[in-house]
Amino acid sequence: MNQKIKKALQDPYYACGLLLDQTGRFVSDEHFVKWSYFLRFHHKLNLKNPQTYNEKLQWLKLYDRHEEYTQMVDKYEAKKYVASIIGDEYIIPTLGVYDSFDEIDFHELPNQFVLKCTHNSGGIIICKDKQTLDIKKSRKLMNKWMKKNPFWSNREYPYKNVKPRIIAEQYMEDESGYELKDYKFFCFDGEVKYIFVATDRGKEDEETKFDFFDMDWNHLPFTNGHPNNPEPIKKPENFEKMKDLASELSKGIPHVRVDLYNIRGSIYFGELTFFHWSGLTPFVPEEWDYLFGNCIHLPQTRYK
């Protein structure tokens, strides 16, 4: 039996989620967000007086919509935006930008590179050896990703009007030799409050680890989506500089997550994320959902 069908028969919330995925385009943004939240947390979303971090992210999806957010999440255009604020030296070099996979001239690319869709947060192919890259498989994956508009999955407005393209970037790895640790700063109108570090994303048969810290690098006692790493995470030597850059990039925005890399002492911009986990992943224990929520001061004016 298909695993999705089997799970749907066992879990009515999951079954309703599958139905919502199939029919979501016919549902208003507000109703879609309310249903998505209910199916994940099993209680109603409070949009009139949201208290938790996850509730406030749903509010921001609906009522904090600005055209410039589109540029900020476009993986190609965001580089220009970020460079205009903090400088080109923090930007990973772009090797090419294409409207379709078939435009890519692999002969012009170096032996190692990264391909990314510009319009979503998941479409990525890492090539460590061009001679072993499966072009046919890569084309199939990219063509599949290019056809999907991620806005319809979670109603995250910034992605709605991003032009689907593919960029080739310079391949980068940190001192581990197999991955790039992500340093993801939770920023609230220029004030940096928390950070989490994503590790073990490049290890086979290993689940990604998320570890949260405050700005004094105290490890915080909760999980959110992935387990903690049993090994201690070392604070980067230029941590204060990373905080300053994240602060600059987040000014004037109620909440945005600024993702940075730190490669042997050099800082590079990763991406700007407005909706961590799309606001649909529990904090364990739940009190941290409220603590993070207290940091978001919702705008007085709402998008209509």
NORDA-V967647 format. One record per residue. N is the residue number from 1. PHI is phi in degrees with one decimal (* if undefined). OMEGA is omega as a letter, one per 30 degrees, with the letter a starting at -180 (999 if undefined). D_FIRST is the distance of its C-alpha to the first C-alpha in Angstrom with 2 decimals. Layout:
n=N phi=PHI omega=OMEGA d_first=D_FIRST
n=N phi=PHI omega=OMEGA d_first=D_FIRST
This chain:
n=1 phi=* omega=l d_first=0.00
n=2 phi=-53.2 omega=a d_first=3.80
n=3 phi=-62.0 omega=l d_first=6.19
n=4 phi=-65.2 omega=l d_first=8.53
n=5 phi=-64.5 omega=a d_first=7.02
n=6 phi=-61.2 omega=l d_first=6.47
n=7 phi=-67.0 omega=l d_first=9.93
n=8 phi=-63.3 omega=l d_first=11.34
n=9 phi=-68.8 omega=a d_first=10.93
n=10 phi=-91.8 omega=a d_first=12.73
n=11 phi=-130.4 omega=a d_first=15.24
n=12 phi=-63.4 omega=l d_first=17.15
n=13 phi=-65.3 omega=l d_first=19.12
n=14 phi=-64.3 omega=l d_first=16.23
n=15 phi=-61.5 omega=l d_first=15.08
n=16 phi=-66.6 omega=l d_first=18.73
n=17 phi=-63.2 omega=l d_first=18.96
n=18 phi=-62.6 omega=l d_first=16.37
n=19 phi=-64.3 omega=l d_first=18.42
n=20 phi=-64.3 omega=l d_first=21.58
n=21 phi=-59.8 omega=a d_first=20.54
n=22 phi=-79.7 omega=a d_first=20.15
n=23 phi=-113.0 omega=a d_first=23.33
n=24 phi=-57.5 omega=a d_first=25.45
n=25 phi=-65.3 omega=a d_first=27.98
n=26 phi=-97.5 omega=a d_first=29.19
n=27 phi=-112.9 omega=l d_first=29.92
n=28 phi=-62.1 omega=a d_first=33.17
n=29 phi=-58.0 omega=a d_first=33.28
n=30 phi=-64.6 omega=a d_first=34.44
n=31 phi=-67.4 omega=l d_first=31.77
n=32 phi=-62.5 omega=a d_first=29.04
n=33 phi=-62.8 omega=l d_first=30.50
n=34 phi=-62.7 omega=a d_first=30.89
n=35 phi=-68.2 omega=l d_first=27.32
n=36 phi=-59.9 omega=a d_first=25.94
n=37 phi=-65.4 omega=a d_first=28.27
n=38 phi=-62.0 omega=a d_first=27.48
n=39 phi=-68.3 omega=l d_first=23.71
n=40 phi=-89.6 omega=a d_first=24.43
n=41 phi=-105.9 omega=l d_first=27.40
n=42 phi=66.7 omega=l d_first=26.96
n=43 phi=-151.7 omega=a d_first=30.55
n=44 phi=-67.6 omega=l d_first=32.57
n=45 phi=-80.0 omega=l d_first=33.92
n=46 phi=-98.3 omega=l d_first=37.71
n=47 phi=-88.7 omega=a d_first=39.08
n=48 phi=-73.9 omega=a d_first=42.58
n=49 phi=-145.9 omega=a d_first=43.27
n=50 phi=-65.4 omega=a d_first=40.54
n=51 phi=-117.6 omega=a d_first=41.16
n=52 phi=-86.0 omega=l d_first=38.38
n=53 phi=-59.3 omega=a d_first=37.62
n=54 phi=-65.4 omega=l d_first=34.19
n=55 phi=-65.2 omega=a d_first=35.81
n=56 phi=-67.3 omega=l d_first=38.59
n=57 phi=-64.6 omega=l d_first=36.31
n=58 phi=-66.1 omega=l d_first=34.83
n=59 phi=-60.8 omega=a d_first=38.44
n=60 phi=-64.8 omega=l d_first=39.37
n=61 phi=-56.7 omega=a d_first=36.51
n=62 phi=-86.8 omega=a d_first=38.03
n=63 phi=-121.6 omega=l d_first=41.72
n=64 phi=-120.5 omega=a d_first=42.71
n=65 phi=-115.8 omega=a d_first=42.25
n=66 phi=-135.3 omega=a d_first=44.66
n=67 phi=-59.2 omega=a d_first=44.76
n=68 phi=-66.4 omega=l d_first=45.67
n=69 phi=-62.4 omega=l d_first=42.34
n=70 phi=-62.1 omega=l d_first=40.83
n=71 phi=-62.9 omega=a d_first=43.04
n=72 phi=-70.8 omega=l d_first=42.32
n=73 phi=-103.8 omega=l d_first=38.57
n=74 phi=-71.5 omega=a d_first=38.94
n=75 phi=-65.5 omega=l d_first=38.68
n=76 phi=-92.3 omega=a d_first=41.56
n=77 phi=-68.3 omega=a d_first=43.80
n=78 phi=-61.7 omega=l d_first=43.39
n=79 phi=-62.7 omega=l d_first=45.27
n=80 phi=-65.7 omega=a d_first=48.29
n=81 phi=-60.2 omega=a d_first=48.11
n=82 phi=-66.5 omega=a d_first=47.92
n=83 phi=-61.1 omega=a d_first=50.59
n=84 phi=-67.7 omega=a d_first=52.93
n=85 phi=-99.7 omega=a d_first=52.78
n=86 phi=-116.6 omega=l d_first=52.67
n=87 phi=111.6 omega=a d_first=53.50
n=88 phi=-67.0 omega=a d_first=52.09
n=89 phi=-65.8 omega=a d_first=52.25
n=90 phi=-100.8 omega=a d_first=49.05
n=91 phi=-104.2 omega=l d_first=46.97
n=92 phi=-68.4 omega=a d_first=44.76
n=93 phi=-58.8 omega=l d_first=46.13
n=94 phi=-92.6 omega=a d_first=44.33
n=95 phi=-95.4 omega=l d_first=44.35
n=96 phi=178.5 omega=l d_first=43.31
n=97 phi=-134.6 omega=a d_first=41.69
n=98 phi=-137.6 omega=l d_first=39.93
n=99 phi=-83.9 omega=l d_first=38.66
n=100 phi=-152.7 omega=a d_first=36.05
n=101 phi=-62.2 omega=a d_first=34.61
n=102 phi=-69.9 omega=l d_first=36.70
n=103 phi=-78.3 omega=a d_first=39.87
n=104 phi=-71.4 omega=l d_first=39.45
n=105 phi=-99.5 omega=a d_first=42.00
n=106 phi=-66.9 omega=l d_first=40.62
n=107 phi=-65.9 omega=a d_first=43.99
n=108 phi=-83.5 omega=a d_first=45.58
n=109 phi=-85.8 omega=l d_first=43.22
n=110 phi=-69.2 omega=a d_first=44.01
n=111 phi=-66.5 omega=l d_first=42.00
n=112 phi=-121.4 omega=l d_first=40.16
n=113 phi=-165.2 omega=l d_first=39.03
n=114 phi=-128.9 omega=l d_first=36.36
n=115 phi=-106.7 omega=a d_first=34.81
n=116 phi=-137.0 omega=l d_first=33.85
n=117 phi=-75.5 omega=a d_first=32.95
n=118 phi=-80.5 omega=a d_first=35.76
n=119 phi=-110.5 omega=l d_first=33.88
n=120 phi=-143.2 omega=a d_first=31.06
n=121 phi=-109.2 omega=a d_first=30.65
n=122 phi=-130.4 omega=a d_first=27.89
n=123 phi=-76.8 omega=a d_first=28.49
n=124 phi=-145.2 omega=l d_first=30.28
n=125 phi=-125.7 omega=a d_first=30.64
n=126 phi=-101.7 omega=l d_first=32.91
n=127 phi=-108.1 omega=l d_first=34.80
n=128 phi=-96.4 omega=l d_first=36.75
n=129 phi=-153.6 omega=a d_first=37.72
n=130 phi=-60.2 omega=a d_first=38.03
n=131 phi=-67.9 omega=a d_first=38.19
n=132 phi=-105.6 omega=a d_first=34.62
n=133 phi=-68.0 omega=l d_first=33.10
n=134 phi=-83.6 omega=a d_first=30.38
n=135 phi=-62.0 omega=a d_first=31.85
n=136 phi=-62.5 omega=l d_first=29.19
n=137 phi=-65.5 omega=a d_first=26.34
n=138 phi=-63.6 omega=l d_first=28.62
n=139 phi=-61.7 omega=a d_first=29.45
n=140 phi=-61.8 omega=l d_first=25.84
n=141 phi=-64.5 omega=a d_first=25.20
n=142 phi=-63.5 omega=l d_first=28.51
n=143 phi=-62.3 omega=l d_first=28.19
n=144 phi=-65.5 omega=a d_first=24.87
n=145 phi=-67.1 omega=a d_first=26.54
n=146 phi=-65.6 omega=a d_first=29.72
n=147 phi=-82.7 omega=a d_first=28.14
n=148 phi=-100.5 omega=l d_first=26.94
n=149 phi=-100.3 omega=a d_first=29.41
n=150 phi=-64.8 omega=l d_first=28.45
n=151 phi=-54.5 omega=a d_first=30.64
n=152 phi=-71.5 omega=a d_first=28.05
n=153 phi=-76.1 omega=a d_first=25.52
n=154 phi=-140.6 omega=l d_first=27.94
n=155 phi=63.3 omega=l d_first=31.20
n=156 phi=-85.7 omega=a d_first=33.14
n=157 phi=-53.6 omega=a d_first=36.18
n=158 phi=-53.6 omega=a d_first=37.62
n=159 phi=-86.4 omega=a d_first=34.83
n=160 phi=-59.3 omega=a d_first=35.14
n=161 phi=-114.5 omega=l d_first=37.90
n=162 phi=-73.3 omega=l d_first=37.52
n=163 phi=-72.2 omega=l d_first=37.93
n=164 phi=-68.8 omega=l d_first=35.00
n=165 phi=-141.3 omega=l d_first=36.60
n=166 phi=-123.4 omega=l d_first=36.11
n=167 phi=-117.8 omega=l d_first=38.55
n=168 phi=-105.2 omega=a d_first=39.29
n=169 phi=-120.0 omega=l d_first=40.70
n=170 phi=-62.0 omega=l d_first=42.57
n=171 phi=-72.2 omega=a d_first=40.40
n=172 phi=-132.2 omega=l d_first=41.30
n=173 phi=-147.7 omega=a d_first=40.55
n=174 phi=-92.6 omega=a d_first=42.26
n=175 phi=-64.0 omega=l d_first=43.90
n=176 phi=-67.5 omega=a d_first=40.59
n=177 phi=86.0 omega=a d_first=40.38
n=178 phi=-141.6 omega=a d_first=36.67
n=179 phi=-151.5 omega=l d_first=36.09
n=180 phi=-118.1 omega=l d_first=37.83
n=181 phi=-66.0 omega=l d_first=38.03
n=182 phi=-96.1 omega=l d_first=37.72
n=183 phi=-107.4 omega=a d_first=40.36
n=184 phi=-109.9 omega=a d_first=39.24
n=185 phi=-95.3 omega=l d_first=42.09
n=186 phi=-88.2 omega=a d_first=41.65
n=187 phi=-117.3 omega=a d_first=44.63
n=188 phi=-132.4 omega=a d_first=46.17
n=189 phi=50.0 omega=l d_first=48.89
n=190 phi=87.0 omega=l d_first=50.19
n=191 phi=-100.9 omega=a d_first=49.86
n=192 phi=-91.4 omega=a d_first=47.52
n=193 phi=-111.1 omega=a d_first=46.19
n=194 phi=-138.8 omega=l d_first=43.21
n=195 phi=-145.9 omega=l d_first=41.41
n=196 phi=-127.3 omega=a d_first=38.22
n=197 phi=-112.6 omega=l d_first=37.74
n=198 phi=-97.2 omega=a d_first=34.43
n=199 phi=-131.4 omega=l d_first=34.29
n=200 phi=65.5 omega=l d_first=32.09
n=201 phi=-75.0 omega=a d_first=30.24
n=202 phi=-101.7 omega=a d_first=31.03
n=203 phi=-87.1 omega=l d_first=30.12
n=204 phi=-71.5 omega=l d_first=27.20
n=205 phi=59.7 omega=l d_first=24.88
n=206 phi=-125.6 omega=l d_first=26.86
n=207 phi=-78.1 omega=l d_first=25.97
n=208 phi=-57.8 omega=l d_first=28.51
n=209 phi=-112.9 omega=l d_first=31.24
n=210 phi=-120.1 omega=l d_first=33.10
n=211 phi=-128.1 omega=a d_first=36.55
n=212 phi=-101.0 omega=l d_first=38.73
n=213 phi=-137.9 omega=l d_first=42.53
n=214 phi=-88.6 omega=a d_first=45.46
n=215 phi=-77.4 omega=l d_first=48.28
n=216 phi=-101.4 omega=a d_first=50.11
n=217 phi=61.3 omega=l d_first=47.12
n=218 phi=-86.1 omega=l d_first=46.36
n=219 phi=-69.2 omega=a d_first=42.75
n=220 phi=-95.2 omega=a d_first=41.13
n=221 phi=-86.5 omega=l d_first=39.26
n=222 phi=-154.7 omega=l d_first=35.93
n=223 phi=-123.7 omega=a d_first=32.56
n=224 phi=-154.3 omega=l d_first=30.87
n=225 phi=92.6 omega=l d_first=27.47
n=226 phi=-141.3 omega=l d_first=28.03
n=227 phi=-72.3 omega=l d_first=29.89
n=228 phi=-72.6 omega=l d_first=33.53
n=229 phi=-82.1 omega=l d_first=34.75
n=230 phi=-66.3 omega=l d_first=36.41
n=231 phi=-88.9 omega=l d_first=39.04
n=232 phi=-64.1 omega=l d_first=41.78
n=233 phi=-99.1 omega=a d_first=41.81
n=234 phi=-79.7 omega=l d_first=45.26
n=235 phi=-71.5 omega=l d_first=46.92
n=236 phi=-61.6 omega=a d_first=47.91
n=237 phi=-63.6 omega=a d_first=51.65
n=238 phi=-101.5 omega=a d_first=51.91
n=239 phi=-57.9 omega=a d_first=49.75
n=240 phi=-63.3 omega=l d_first=52.52
n=241 phi=-66.5 omega=l d_first=52.62
n=242 phi=-61.0 omega=l d_first=48.88
n=243 phi=-60.4 omega=a d_first=49.38
n=244 phi=-63.2 omega=l d_first=52.24
n=245 phi=-65.7 omega=l d_first=50.24
n=246 phi=-62.3 omega=l d_first=47.34
n=247 phi=-62.6 omega=a d_first=49.94
n=248 phi=-60.5 omega=a d_first=51.53
n=249 phi=-76.5 omega=a d_first=48.29
n=250 phi=-108.4 omega=a d_first=47.28
n=251 phi=-63.1 omega=l d_first=50.58
n=252 phi=84.2 omega=a d_first=50.47
n=253 phi=-117.3 omega=a d_first=46.72
n=254 phi=-52.0 omega=l d_first=45.57
n=255 phi=-159.4 omega=l d_first=42.75
n=256 phi=-151.5 omega=l d_first=41.31
n=257 phi=-97.8 omega=a d_first=39.79
n=258 phi=-101.0 omega=a d_first=41.77
n=259 phi=-99.8 omega=a d_first=39.94
n=260 phi=-126.7 omega=l d_first=42.30
n=261 phi=-110.5 omega=l d_first=42.25
n=262 phi=-130.7 omega=a d_first=44.97
n=263 phi=-113.6 omega=l d_first=45.54
n=264 phi=52.1 omega=l d_first=48.36
n=265 phi=91.4 omega=l d_first=50.37
n=266 phi=-100.8 omega=a d_first=49.67
n=267 phi=-96.7 omega=l d_first=47.82
n=268 phi=-133.8 omega=l d_first=45.52
n=269 phi=-73.9 omega=l d_first=43.85
n=270 phi=-103.4 omega=l d_first=40.05
n=271 phi=-165.4 omega=l d_first=39.11
n=272 phi=-109.0 omega=a d_first=39.75
n=273 phi=-123.0 omega=a d_first=36.91
n=274 phi=-85.4 omega=a d_first=37.56
n=275 phi=-134.4 omega=l d_first=34.42
n=276 phi=-56.8 omega=a d_first=33.28
n=277 phi=55.6 omega=a d_first=29.48
n=278 phi=59.5 omega=a d_first=30.15
n=279 phi=67.4 omega=a d_first=31.41
n=280 phi=-129.1 omega=l d_first=27.96
n=281 phi=-126.0 omega=a d_first=27.82
n=282 phi=-65.2 omega=l d_first=29.50
n=283 phi=-92.7 omega=l d_first=32.49
n=284 phi=-126.2 omega=g d_first=32.49
n=285 phi=-77.7 omega=a d_first=34.93
n=286 phi=-64.2 omega=a d_first=35.12
n=287 phi=-56.5 omega=a d_first=38.89
n=288 phi=-72.5 omega=l d_first=38.49
n=289 phi=-63.4 omega=l d_first=36.85
n=290 phi=-74.7 omega=a d_first=40.20
n=291 phi=-63.8 omega=l d_first=42.32
n=292 phi=-68.2 omega=l d_first=40.82
n=293 phi=-62.2 omega=l d_first=41.03
n=294 phi=-62.8 omega=a d_first=44.73
n=295 phi=-80.5 omega=a d_first=45.36
n=296 phi=-92.1 omega=l d_first=44.33
n=297 phi=-104.8 omega=a d_first=47.18
n=298 phi=-67.7 omega=a d_first=45.86
n=299 phi=-61.0 omega=l d_first=48.09
n=300 phi=-76.1 omega=l d_first=50.48
n=301 phi=-97.3 omega=a d_first=49.77
n=302 phi=-120.7 omega=l d_first=46.40
n=303 phi=-63.2 omega=l d_first=44.92
n=304 phi=-126.7 omega=999 d_first=45.02
